[in-house]
């Protein structure tokens, strides 16, 4: 097939990374693939040879002119390439892809990269609700990341298909030797969504609890002092300042390290004993399946079943309630202090991660393409 992917940029973000994974995998499967993206932005993810890349916008300065130009550019490029399907990455690109092809017969698939359900502490904006539950009706198909979202949407949309994110890394064949640190990853600017404040509070609370026990001679504090918490991800000065102050307030500034943007996450996963997804809510959790694939014993804060679709039971890792410091403390203590349990989880986590292999995800995409193609013919 001739497949065209429209993506706002090919740098830094998780959805952008997924778009490149799709493009590369579709090309390797024998499809002709074009990516229309903003070439004024850097490309930080490797695009395979054979994937055609064209510019989405005519300017990067004025937002209104930028997106108006994208409609004209897509229309022209699509007219030349003549794809059999267009895949829009996130709401804006899906919408401009649909507008650009009005009057034609090219099916457009909108891809959602975050959840349709949010906690009361982080409500969805009216704008996002409008696009998710109203605008999404105009597409030939809409992909969501989990069965939990599909169930939550119910009859609000009739064109929904579950399409989990693919695993970017090759699962380990041999268990690596681990170091005594807990790893977390995500953009620090989104610290509230990612729950980094909850993680730091839980880390500090755990240390305080063990120090209190140490006074009565009943503690594993010496072992715990060997462990570090490392958080990978870029962030602005305000976010970093806030999180570092929180570390100081909880007395853990010496045991928490902010790594900044890390280009080689694989090496971190390989060395980390434990990985924590501390998000208050998360559409899927790509970093979770990546960490599992590299033999990390994983903990995930689960918002209404979305992470439990990945970690299905305690043989694969631990899930706990989100936005709950005490719950995270308990799971951290079990994973750190119970060496036998932690080691038993690691091979099972690797095996579970294989479900999200790029080949499995491409098979799902090809089934969707064929279904849409047959529907358009009939």
N, C-alpha and C positions, 0 to 999 in steps of 0.2 A: 504494500500500500504506500501511497504518498501521504505522509503525516506532517502536519504543520503545528508547531507549539508556539504559543504567544506568551511571553514572560517578560515582566517589567524590567528585570536585570538578571545577570548571572553572577551575582556576588553576595557573599556574607550570609544571606538568609537561608532558613531550612527549606522553604518551598522552592527557592531558586536552585538549591542543590538537588532537590528531587527532580526538578525539570531537566537538569543536565543528565541525571541518571537515566531518566526515561529516554531522552534523545539518544544517548549512547547505546542503550540496550536495544531500542527499536532499530537503530542502524545495524547493530551486530546481528540482529535477527533477519536482516535482509530487506528491511523497509527503506524507502527514500524518506529522509527526514530533513525538515527545515525548522530552524528556531528563529523567530522574529523577536528581537530584544533591543534594549537601549544600549547601543554601542558607545555612548558617551561615558558610561559607567565601566569600571574595570571588570574583566572576567576572571574570577578567582577560582572557578571550578573548571577542570579540564574537559574540553569538548573534543570528542574523538574526530579523527580525520574522516571525511565523508559526510559529516553533518554540516549542512549549509546554514550559515548564520547571516541574517540580514538585519538592517537597522530599523527599529520600531518607530523612532521619533526623528523629527527634523531639527529639534532644539532641545536643550536640557535646562533652559533658563526660565522660561515662562510656563507655568503648569498648564494653563488653559490652552496656549498654542501647542504645547508639547502633546497633549492628548488629542487635540483636534487633528494635528498632523499625523498621529498614529493611525487614525481611521483611514485617511487617504493613503498612507504608506501600506497598511495591511491590504487594502483593496487592490492596490497596484501589484503588490508582491504575490498575493493569492491568485490574481488574474494570470500572472506569468507562470507560477508553479503548479497551479491547478491541483491542490491537494484533495484527497478523498475525505479527510476529516480535519477539523481544527480543534486543538486542545488549548483552552485558556487556563492560565495559572493564576488562581485567586480572582476575586470579584471584578476588579477594574479591567484586567486583561481579557477576562471572559466576556465582559460586556462590550468592550470595543471590538473584539473579534466578531461578536454577533452583529453589532451595528454595521461593521465593515462589509459583511457578507449578505446584508439584506437584499432580497431580490434574487439570490442565487439558491443553489440546492446543496451547498456544502454543509453537512451537519456540524454543529458546534457542541463540544463537551466542556462544561464548566467544572473546574476542580476546586473543591473546598479543602483548606489546609488547617482549619481550626474547628473547634467543636460548635455545635448548634445550641448547646446548653451551657449555661454559666451559673456560678454560685451568686447568691444575693450580694456578696461583698464585691463582686466584679461584674456588674450587669452589662449586657450587650447594648451597644448604642442603637438608637432608633434607625440610623442609617444602615448599620450592619443587619438588623432585623429585616429591614425592607429588602435588602439585596438577597439575604438568605432565604426568606420565605415568600417573596413576591417575584423579584427579578429572576430567580432561578427557575421559574416556570417557563421561561421563554426558550430554554435550551433543549437540545435533543436528549441530553443526559447530564446528570450532575453526580460527581463522585464524592463520597464522604469517606472518612478514614476508619470508622468503626461501626460494628453492628449496633452499638449503643446509640449512636447518632441516627442511624437508620430507623431504629425503634422510636426514638424521641420525635423524629419528623413525622412519622405515621402517615396519615393521608394528606398532610399539608402539601407534599410534593409527590408526583406520580412517576418521576423519571430518575429515581435515586438508585445508585449502585455503590456497594462498598468496595473501596480500593485502598488497601493499606499502603503505607509508604514502603519502598524497597530498602533492603539492607545494602549499604554501600561497601561494607567490608567483607572480606572472606573469613568465615568462621575458623577459629583455630582447630588444628588437628591434634595438637599436643598441648596440654595445660602448661602455661608459662609460670615461672616463679614470680610470686607477687610481693609487693612491698606494703608496709603498714600505713597506707593512707586511703582515705575515703575521697572519692571524686564526685564532683557535680559539674554540670556544664549548661551554659545558656547565656543569653544576652543580659548583662547586668542592668541595663536600662529597664528591663522588664522584671526586675527583682520581685515585685509583688506577685505577678502571675507565676513566676518560676519558684516562688516560695523560699527564696534565699534567706529572707529574714527568719522564717520558721526554722530553716536548717541551722542557721547560726545560733538561734536561741536554744534549739534542741542540743546542739553540740556543747554549748556552755552549761546547760542544765545537767547534762550527763556528767560532765567533769565535776560540777559542784556536788552532785549526788555521790559520786565516788570519793571525793575528798572528805565528805561528811562521814561516809562509812569508814574511811581510813583512820579516823580518830578513834574508832572502836576496834580497830584491827581487822575489820571484815571488809576488805575492798580489793579490787583488782586495779587500783589507781596507777600503780607502777607500770603495768602492762599498757594501760590506756594512754599514759604519757608518751609512749612511743609512737602513737598514731597521730597523723595530721589530717586535716581537712583541706582539700584543694579545690578551688572553684575556677573553672576555665570559662572565659567569655569576655568580649569587649564591653565597655560601658563608658558613659560620660562621667565627668568629674564629680557631679552631684551624687550620682548613684554609688560610685566607689567610696566617696567620703561618708555617705550614710552607712553603708555596709561595714566599713572599717570602724566607724564609731560604735556600731552595734557589737562588733567583736570586742572592742575595748570595754564596753558596758558589761559584757558577759565574761570578761576576763580571759578571752581566748585569742587575743591578738597574736600570741606567739605560736599558736597551733593551727591557725587558719592562713592559707596562702592564696592570694588572688593572682592567677596566672596570665590574665589578659587574653587576647585572641591567640589561639593555638592552631597553627596550620596542620600539625601532625597529631590529631587526636588519637590515632591508632596506638601510638607509643604510650600515651597516657593510660588508655584502656588496658593495654597489655600489662602494665605495672600495678595498676590500682587493684587492691583486694576487694574493695566495696565500691559500688556506684549507687548514688541516691538521686532519684527524680523527685524533687520536693515540691512540685508545682501545685498550686491551689486548684488549677484545672489545666488540662492538656488535651489537645485534639488527638494526639497519637503518642508521641514520644520516640522520635527517631534515635535520639541519644541512648535511650533505654535498650533498644534491640542491638545497637552497636556495642554497647558495653557488655551485654550478654554474650555476643558473638566472640568477644575477646576474653571470656572466662571470668568476668567480674561477678561477684555475688551481689545481686541487685535488690534495692529497696525502691518501691514506687508508691508515692502518695496517689491514691486512686479516687478520681472523681466519678462516681456513679458508674463504675464498671468498665471504664475505657482502658485503664491499664491492666485490669484483670483479664482482658482479652489477650494480652501479651504474656503476663505472668499468670498462668492458669491455676497454679497451686503452689504450695510451699516447697515442693521439691525443685521448683524453678526459681524461687526467690520469695521475697516478702512484700506484701501490700499493706498499707495502713491508711487511716482516714486523713484527708488533706486538711491543711490549716489547723493542725492539732499538735502542739509541741510535745505533749506527754506521749501521744501515740508514736511519734517519730523517735522519741527517746527510747521507748521500749524496743522498737525494731532495730535501732542502731545497737543497743546493748546486746541483743541476741546475736546479731550478725557479727559483731566484733569479738565478743567473749566466747561464743560457742564455736570453737575452731572446727570441730567435726562437722557441725551443720554447715558452716560456711564452705568448707571444702566439698561437701556432698552436693551443694547447689551448683557449683561451677560447671561440671560437664553437662548437667541437665539444661542449664541456661544456654550453653553453646548449641545444644541440639535443638532447643526451642527456637532459637534465632534463625535457623535454616528455613523455617516456614516462610520467612519474609525475604528469601533470596530473590535477586532480581529476575531470575528465570521464571519463578512462580508468579511474580507480579506481572511480568510481560505476558504470560499466558492469560492472565485475567484481563489485561488490556486488549489483547487480540480477540478474546471472546466478546468483549464489549464492542469493539470495532465491527466485528462480523455481524453482531446483532443489530447495530445501528444501520449498517450497510444493507442488510436484508430488509429492514423496516422501510428504508428510503426507496428501495426497489419496488416493494409491494405497495 
